[in-house]
Amino acid sequence: MRNIVNINDTWLFVKDTSDIFCNDGETINLPHSWNAIDGQDGGNDYFRGSCVYKKTLKKDELPKADLYYLEFRGTNSSADVYVGGEKLAHHDGGYSTWRVNITDALKEETEIAVVVDNAPNDTVYPQMADFTFYGGIYRNVNLICVNNSHFDLDYYGGPGLMITPKIEGKDAKVEVEVFVKNLKDNQKLVYTIYDAEEKELDKIETTESKVNFEIKDVHLWNGRKDPYLYCCEVEITEDGDVIDNVCNRFGCRSFKIDPNNGFILNGKEYPLRGVSRHQDRWGVGNALLPEHHEEDIDLIMEVGATTIRLAHYQHDQYFYDLCDEKGLVIWAEIPYISKHMPGGRKNTISQMKELVTQNYNHPCIVVWGLSNEISIGGSDSDLLENHRILNDLVHEMDKTRLTTIAAVSMCKMDDPYLQIPDVVSYNHYFGWYGGDTTMNGPWFDKFHETHPNIPIGCSEYGCEALNWHTSDPKQGDYTEEYQAYYHEELIKQFFTRKYIWATHVWNMFDFGADARAEGGENGQNHKGLVTIDRKYKKDAFYAYKAWLSDEPFVHLCGKRYIDRVEDVTKVTVYSNLPEVELFVNGESIGKKTAPDHFFYFDVPNVGESKIVARAGEYSDEGTIRKVEERNMDYVLVEKGAVLNWFDIDAPEGRFSLNDKISDIMQSFRGKLWFAGLGLKLKKKMSAGKKQDGEKKSGGFDVDLKGGASSGIMQMLGGFSVLRLSSMMGMMNISFTKEELLKMNKQLNRIRKPKNMK
């Protein structure tokens, strides 16, 4: 009988070495990441290199078995396994399960050494992305002890079992295929199907590796409404004894994605409106425990999401299990992201084989993601061929699901790589990284009109918010108020267009991105609806809850924004109930209805006021206080910034570093100035390439004749010059204080057009 022994406890960890005989380290328990702190504190200086994990196994303490396999659930990003000093295996890919047969090398007492390496290279994905590549053995390690006759443990980390349900009317045909090693003539395979109450429904005893069941009046897996799960167990038996067994849950459902009506689940429209998720959190990096996954799924359920894009890599099996149980529809993908590497094709194929093989039985998954923003530098022939190979591979391995990509915003609608997958999504940030919020819906309308037969979705959209506050939110100010406004606008545009097959907010949670230096707290991407420690739900969280959740509630926005200078202040309330009444110091100032679930009140701001929002039996409360001068604790001061916005001379009627590039470009002299900025950036990029080798440009390419491509200009237009200069810091392109002040003086000489004054 199979025995699985968890061996997470008591490993020796030695940092910054590949010497398996070095013992100068510390004792730790798994899961573990060596970047749990330095991967989240900014500076893009987290340790990337080799570290060693060591553990001694005593054979007499292990279950007796014919074969012993080490199972790693996640080691980022490459690893070598040594048993008794002998190298047995190498694995590339930091997010999937992989196994090593250590039977022949296992002695009475044996030292296991694992060299894990997350150093940069040009063959293993990811290498360029806006998140931290946490190194370590950050998921469980098990010892699987099996008989010579066993379900296959060697094929791409899979369970050795494939379950394929197909709905036919009110019934389901279920094909079950197993992969067996060394089955003997006197051994049999026993297949059993159980319902959710563990009641046996059917059993087949055979020597065949593939069988078919029929489930009459099948109970469908129906998303959040009814995520019903069956179970299939297969045993190898010999003279009535169980030699090995595997078991997987499965769900019976049908789906399709229609270019006009969006996602269809079990024959009915089922709008996919949800979030993306990165798996890390504060102080632990990627080394999550089960309770962390459970907290994440509970928060996603609370917001009312029907779908999750599990970005940008394979997530923990436990989280996919939770998604099955909760009825969330999943986009699963490999980390083929941002930069196409000609030497990385083999790795994209192996990571895709692992993703599909290991997750085939999860009913929650409906699409396999081929890549994310991979055409940021354009689509060459090698990139296109790589995508065709992956697309064909997925369809060969899984004939029940669809393929998709997440295209970068600048990708043209006629780019040939959009024709490769079954469905398409775009990452758009109009209203944050450029343009404005009103551009989002019309862009999708144009794509839908141009490609009426290609289902289109939005795979990323969002904006950053920290504990900064204002009554006059502006694009790029990092305030909680602008984030709330942005998502109000995007909700109204996206959720009323049913042809959009899925929308995924970027992101459910703030996450580690050590290269980031914006918003006043370096080392994180703060686009989350919830903070990285999961302690605070930003106001925008409740905007989605108002639209998506059936759980009655009322939420008063701006509870962290107490001190306000204006005599009359705007107070926003979110609720999924039809009517909200607002009370100020116990007195009602009125009731309002809002079909869009967003309720706005003008509140007199005198002294200190207790504000209570009430909807039916539900209420929420906060405080505002009249002050004469703006509370600077609410104002973003960039850490390490050369200049902040309030340090800049901005004469009335003249441009400054605080103005948007799109506004500056409306003036002829402004266009000339922008052309000069383009020359400066080109020089700085060239200098960086000479100093450090090839440097990513992030897709920013200024036309030396005085402009930029229309796609880039749509993105850049919403940036202030100051914000653009700080963003360039993430690409190691910096401006001195003197350079910025000189640019500001130049802009001060340019008059704004009359319609801007």
N, C-alpha and C positions, 0 to 999 in steps of 0.2 A: 504494500500500500504506500502511496506517495506521502512523504513527510516534508513539510516546508518549515524550516527553522530560521527565524529572524536572527541575524547576527549584527544588529546595529550597535550594540554596547561595546565599549572599551576598545577603541582603536588608538594607535599611536599616530599622531599627525605631525609631519615634519614639513615646514614651509620652505619654499624657494629652493627646491632640490629635486633631482631625479635619481639620486643615489638611494637605492633600495636598502642598503646596509647602514644608512645613517640612522641613529637612534636619538638624536638631539632634538626632541620634540615635546609635545604635550599630549595628554590623554584626553580624548574627546569621545562623545557618542554621536552616532549618525541619527538623522540627517545633519549635514554640516556644509557650510560654505565659508571660504576664507575671505570673501568679499562682503560679508554681511554688514560691515560698517563702512569700509573705504569705498564700496560700490555705490554709496548713497550720499556722500558728503561733498560732492562736487570736485572740480579740478581735473577731471578726466585722467586721474592718476592712480586708479585702483590697480592692485597687483594683478598682472596677467603673466603667468608662467607655470612652472611645474611644481607640484607638491606631492608628497608621498603619504599614503595611508597604509598602516600595517596592523595585522592581527594574527594571533597564533590560534590554530585549531587543534584540538585534541580528538583523535578519531574515536577513542573509547567513550567520549561524551556525546557522540553523534548517533542518530538512529542508524541501525544496520541497513545497508542498501547495496545494490550492485553498482550504482552510478551516483556521482555527486556533481551537481552543477551549482556554480556561483551565479546568482541572479542580481544584476544591478538595475534598479529602476530609473536611475538618472545620474550621470556623471558628466560634468561639463568641463571641456567639450570633447577632448580626446583622452583615451586612457589605455594604459598597458597593464596587464595582469601578470604577476610573477607568483609562482607557487614553489616554495622551497628553493628560491633563487632562479628558477627556470621560467623564461617568458613563455606564456601560453596563449595570449590573445592581445589583439589591439582593436579598439573600437573608436570610430569617428562619429560624433553626433551627440549633443549634450542633453537630449530631452526624451529619450526613448529607453525602453527596456532591452537589455542584452544579457547573454548568458555565456558561461565558460565551463566546459567539462573539465573538472580538475581530478577526476578519479585516479588516473595513473600516477599523478604527482603527489597524491595525498598519503602521507606517512602517519606514524603513530602520533607525532607532534610536528605540525607543519606551519611555517610562517607564510601568510598571504601578504603580498605587497602590491599596492595599486598606485601607479604613477598617473596622476590626473593633470592635464595641461589645458589651460585656456588662453595660451599665448596667441597673438595674431599669426595668421597664415593665409595662404591663398587657395586652400582646397576644401576647408570645412566651414559650412555655414552655421551661424551668421558671423560676419566680420565687420559689417558696417550697418548700424541700426541705432535708433534712438532709444536704446535701453541698455542696461548693464548686463554684461555676459558673466554672471556670477560663477566663479570656479568652485569645484568641490564635488564630493559624493553627497548630493543634497536630497536624495530620496532613499528609500529602504534598500538594504542589501539582505538577500536571503540565501540559504543553502537548500537546494531542492534535492531530496534524496529519493531515488526511484529504482525500480526493477529494470533489468535488461529489456524487458518488454514494457514500453512506455509510450505515452503520447509525446510527439516530437517537441523537443526543447531547443532545437538548433536553428529553426527557420525564423529568422528576423524577430526573435523575441515573442512570437505569437503564442496563443494558448493551446494550439494543436486542435482547434475546434472551430468550424465555420458554420453558422446558422443563417439560413436565408429564407425568411418567410415571404410568401406571395399571397396577396388577398385575391380571392375568387368569390365574388358575391358576398354571402354572409359567412363564408368559411375561409380558412387559410391553409395553403399547402406549405409545409415547412421542410426544406431540404437541410439535412445535417450531414456534414462531411468532417471526418477526422483524419489526422495524420499520425500514423503509428510507426514506431520503430521496433523491429525484431519480434513481430507477432508470431507465435508458435502455432503449430497445427492443432494442438489441443486447447488453444485459447480462443475465447469468443469476445465479441463486443456487445455490450448491453446498453441500448439507448433508451432513455426514459424522459418523457415530457411531464412537467408538473405545472399546475396553475399557481396563481399568486398566493394561495393558501397552502401550498406544498402538497396538494392532493394530486396523486398520480393520475394522469390522463391517458397515457398510452406507453407501451413498452415494446421494443423490438430487440430480439436476440439473433445475432448473425455474425458472420466473419467479414461482411462487406464494410468498406470504409465510407460508404455513402448510402444513406437511407432517406425515405420520405415519409413524413407524417401528414395527417389531415386533422385540423382542429375545426370541429363543427361549431357554428354560431360563435365565431371567434370574438373574444373581448379585445377590442382595438386599443393600442397605445395611442392616446388622443391628446397629446400635448399636456399642458397644465391642467386641462379639464379632467383628464382621467389617464394618468401615465401607467397603464396596466402592464405588468411584466410577467411573462412565463419564465420557466427555467428548463434547460436541457442538461441532463447529466449523462455522461458516457463512461462506462467502466470496461476495463479489460479483466476478464475473469478466467480462472483456471480451476476446474473441479469445484466450482462454487465459491472459490475464494477471489476476492477483489485484489488484483495485482496493481492496477493504477486507475485513476479516475480524473476526469476534468468536468467542470460544471460552469455554465454561463447562463446568465439571464438574457432574455431577448424580448422584443416587442413586435407586435404585428401591426403594421400601418402601411398606408400607401401615401404617396405625395407626388406632386408635380409643381413646377414653377412656370407660371404663365406670364408672358410678356405684358399682358393687359390687366390681369387680375391678381398678380402676385403669387404668394405661396398658397398652395392648396393641400390641405391635410385631410386624408380620408374622404375626399370628394367635396370638402367644404373650404371656403376661403378662411384662412387662418393667418392674419397679418403678423409678420415677423418684425417686431419692434423691440429692440433690446440694446445690449451693451457689448463692448469688448472687454476682455480681462487679461491682464498680466498677473502672473502667479506670485510675485514677490511681495514682501511687506517689511515694515520698518524693523531693523535690528536683527532680522534673520535671513534676509535675502530670499533665495529660493528654497531654503531648507524648511519647508512647511510641515506642520503636524496635521493630523486629521481634523483637529478642532479648528484650525485655520481655514481649511477648505469648507468646513461646515458653516463657519461664520460668513464666508464669502457667498456661499449659495443662499443662505438665509437673507442676506442683504439684497441680492439680485432678485430673489423671489418677492421681497417686500416692495421693491420699486415697481414690480409688475411686469418685468421683462418676459417676453415669450421666447427670446433667442439670445445666444451668446456667441460671439466670435472669439474663439480661444486662440489668441494671438501670442506670439508669432511662431509657435512651435508646438510640439506635442506636450500636452499637460498630463498631470498625474492620473493614473487609472482610477484612483479613488474619486477624482472630480468628475470624470466621465460617468462613473457609476451614480454619483449624486444627480447629475443631469438626467440620466435615465429615469431615476426615481421621481424627480420633480417635474418631468415633462418638458424640459427646456430643449429647444431645437438648436443644434450645434453646427457651426462652421469650424472644421478642424483643418489645420494647415501645417506645412513645414517651414523652417526658417530660411527659405530662399528669398532674400530680402535686400532691397536697396541697391546692391551692387552685384551685377552679374560677373562671376569669376570664371574665365574659360577653363581653369583647372578644377572647378568644383562640380562638374556634371555628375561624376560618379557618386559624389556625396549627396546630391539632390535625389538621385535614384535610390540610394540605400535608405535615406531618411524617409522617402515616400513609401518604400516597401515596408519599413517598420511601422509607419503611421497607419497604413491601411491594414496590414496583417494584425497588428495588436488591437485595433479598434473596430474591426469589421462587425462585431456582434452588437455594438451599441446602437439601439434604435434612435437615440437622440441625434446622431450625426446624419446630416442630409447632404452636405457638400464637402468635398475635399479641396482645400485651397492650394493652388499650384505655386503662387508667389505673391509677394507684397511689394508694391512700388519698385519693381525690379527694372522698369524702363525709365527710371529717373534720368539716366544718361542717354536715352534713346534705345531703339530696338534694332540690334544688328542681327545678322543671319545666325550666329551661334546662339544667341539668346532665344530666338524664335524656334530653332531646332530643339533646344533644351526643353522648351515648353511643349512642343509637339510630342517629344519622347515621354515626358511626364504625363501628359494628357492621355496618350495611348496606353501607357502603363497602368494608370488608374482604371481606365475602362476595361482593361484586360483582367485586372485583379478584382474589380467590383463592378458588376453590371447593374447594380441596383441604385447607385447614387450618381450625383452630378459633380462636375468640376467647376471651379470658379477661380477668379483672380481678384486682387485688390489693386486697381490701377492708380497711379499717382495723378494728381489733379492736372498736371501739365500734359499728360498723355492725350494726344489728339484723338478725336472720335473715329478717325479712319485708320488708326494704327493697326497693322495686320495682326498684332498679337491679341487684340480684342476678339478676333474671330476664332481663336483656338479653343477656349473653354466653352462649356455649355451655357453658363450664365456669367455675368460681369457685375462687378461693383467698383465704385470709385471712392477714393479718399479725397474729400473736399473740405476746405477750411475757410470758405468765403465768409468774411466777418471776423476772422481771427488772423490768419496769415495773409490777408489781402482781400481785395474786393469788399463787399459788405453782405450782410445777412440776406438781403433781398435777392441775391444772385443765385442762391442754392436751388430753389424750386424751378425757376425758369431754365437753369442749365439742364436739369433732368428732363424737363419737357422737351428741350431741343434734342437731347440724346434719344429719347423715346420716339420722337418724330423722325429722326434720321435713321434709327435702327429699330423699326417697329417689331421685329421678330427676335430681338435680343433682350432677354430679361435684364433689367438694370436695377442695381441697389446701391446703397451708400454704406461702404464698409468702415469709414472713419469720418467723424466730424466732431468738433468740440473746441473748447477754449479753456485757458488756464485761469484758476482762481485760488487765491490764498486769503489770508485774513486781512485784506485791504478793503476799504469801503468808501463809497461816495454816493451822493444824491444825483450826480450827473455822470453816469457811467459812459466810458468811451472805449472803443475798440483798442485793445492792447494795454489796458490799465491794470489787468490782473485782479480786479476787484470781484468779490462775490456777486455784486449787483450786476456787473456786465455779463458774467457767466450766466446768471439767471435770465437776463434779457435775451442773450444769444440763444439759449435753449428754448425759451418761449417761442421765439421766431421760427427756429428750425422745426420744432414740434408741429406748429401750425402748417408749415409748408410740406413736411414729409408725411405726416400721419394722415393728411387729406388726399394723398396721391396713392391710390391703391395699386397702381401698376409697379411701384417701387417694391421689389420682391423682398427686401430686408433692409433694415437700418440698424447700424451698430454705433452707439455713442463711443467716442474715444475720450475717456475710458471710464470704466466703472470705478476704478481706484487709482489714486496717484501712485506712481511707480518710480523705481530707481532708474535714473539716466545720468550717470556720473559726469557726462560731458556737458550737461545743461548748466547754464548760468543765467537764469532769468527768474523774474518774479520775486526776488529777494531771498530765496531759499535755494541754494545751489544743489545740484545733484539729483533733482527729481523733475519729472514731468507732472505738472499739477493740473492736468485736464480732468482728473477724476471727479466723479460725483461724490466720492467719499475719500477722505484722507488716507494716506498710505498705512497709518496705524489702525484704520477702521474705526476711529473714535468719533469722527464728526461727519455727519451727512450735510453737505452743502445745500444751499437753498434749491439749486437746480435738481437735486435728487427728488425733491417733492414735486417739482413741475412734471416730471415723468410719472411719479406715483399718481398724480391727479388724473393723468390721461390713461394710464395702463392698469392700475390696481382697482380691484373691486372692494378692497378693505376701506370702509368709511374713515375719513380723517379730515382734519383742517390743519394747515401749517401757516404760521405767521413768519414771513420772511424778514431778514435783517435783524435778527435778535443779537448779533454781535456788533451791530452798528447803532450805538446808543447816542453818542454826542453828535448833534446836527445843528448847523448854523441857520438854516432857512426858517422863515416864520411859518410857512405851511410846507409840510413834507409829505412825500408820497409813501404810502404803506401798501405793500403787496401781500396778498394772501393766496395760497394754493389750496384747492379742495376738490374732491370728486363728488361733493354734494351740491345740490342745485342752488343754494342760497347761503350767503355769508353775511353776518351782522358784525360790525366793528364797534367796540366800546373803548372810550377814552376816559380814564379815571372814573369808571362806572357808568358813564352816560353813553347811550347809543348815538353814533353819528350817522347811522343809516344801514340799510340792507342793500345788497346787490346780488344780481344773478349774472352768470358768465358762462355761456355755452362752451368757451374754450378753457374753462376751469381756472382762469387767472383773474383775480379780483383786485381792483385798484381803488384805493381810498386816498383822498386828500385830508390830512390830519393837521389841525392847528398845533404848532410846536411852541409851547409855553411852559417854562419851568421843567419839572420832571413829570412824565406822564406814563401811566401804566396802560398798555394797549392789550386788549383781549379780542381775539377773533373767535366767533362762535358759529358753528354750522350744525343745526340739530342738537344732539346731545354731546357733540365734540367741541373742544375749545383748545386754544393755544394762546400763550401770552408772552409779552416782552415789555421792554422799557425804552423810551426815548427821552433825551434831555436837551434842552435849548442851551447852546453855547455861543459865545460871540466870535470865537475864532476856530478855524478848523482844527480838529484833533489830529496832530501829525502822526500819532500812532496808527492812524488808518491809512496813511499815505506811503506808498511804496518808495523805499530808499534801497536801491540795488546794492547788495554787498559787493564791495570791490569795484563798483562802477566808477568810471572816469568822470562821468557827469550824470546828474539826475535831471529830470525835466524842469524842476523848479530852480535849477542853477543857470538856466539858459535865458539869455536876453532875447525877448520876443516883442519888438516894437509893434504897435497896432498898425495893421495894414501891410506888414512886411512878413516875409517868410522866415522861418527859423527851423532848427533841428526838430522841433516838436510838431511840425506839420507833416501831413501825409504825403507820400511820394506822388500819389494820384493827383493831389491838389497842385503840387509844385509843377507837375508835368502839363498843367493847363496853361502855364505861362511859357512863351517862347524862350525867355531868358532862363526859366526854370528847366526847360528841356536841355539847354546848353550846359547848365550847371550839372544836371544829372549825367550827361555824357562825360563830363569831367570826373564825376564820381566813379563812373564805370571804368575809366582809365586807371584811376587809383586802385580800384579793386583788382583789375587785371594785373597790375604791377605787384600788388601784395600776394596774389595767388601764385604768380610766377616765382616770386622770391621764396614762397613757402615750398614750392615744388623743388627748387634748387637745393634748399636747405634740408628738407625732410624726405625727398623722393615724391612719388605721386601723392597728391592731396585731393581729397574729395571736394567737389564744389557744391554738392547738395542740389545740383540741378540749376544753380543760379548762373546765368551767362549773359553778361551785359553786352549789348551791341555797341561797338565803338563809334558808330555813326550817330549815336545820340539816343538810343532807346533800348528796348529789349523785346524779345518775342512776345506776341500777344498773350500767350499762356502765362509766361513769367510776369508780365505786367499786371494781369488779373490778380496774381498772387501778391505781388509787391505793393500794389497800389494802396492797400490799407495800412501799410507800415508807416510809422513816422521814421524820419531819417535816424533819429537817436535809437529807436528800437531796432532798426535794421543793423546799425553798427554794433549793437550788443549781440544780436543774433549771429552776426558774422564771427563772433568770438568762439562759437561752437565749432567753427571750421578753422580755428587757429588763425583767424585774420583779425587783427586788432588795430585800433586807432588810439593815438595818444590824446591827452587832454588838449594839448596845443593844436593838434590836427583838427579835433572836433570844434574848438573855438574858432579856428580859422574858417572852417566850413560854415559855421553859424554866421560869422560876419559877412561872408559871401551871400548867404541867403537873406540876411537882413537888408541887403542892397536891392533885393528884387521885390517889386510891389506885387501884392496880391491882385488878381483881377477884381473888378468892381463888384461882381456878384458874390465874392467871398468875404467882403469886408463887413 
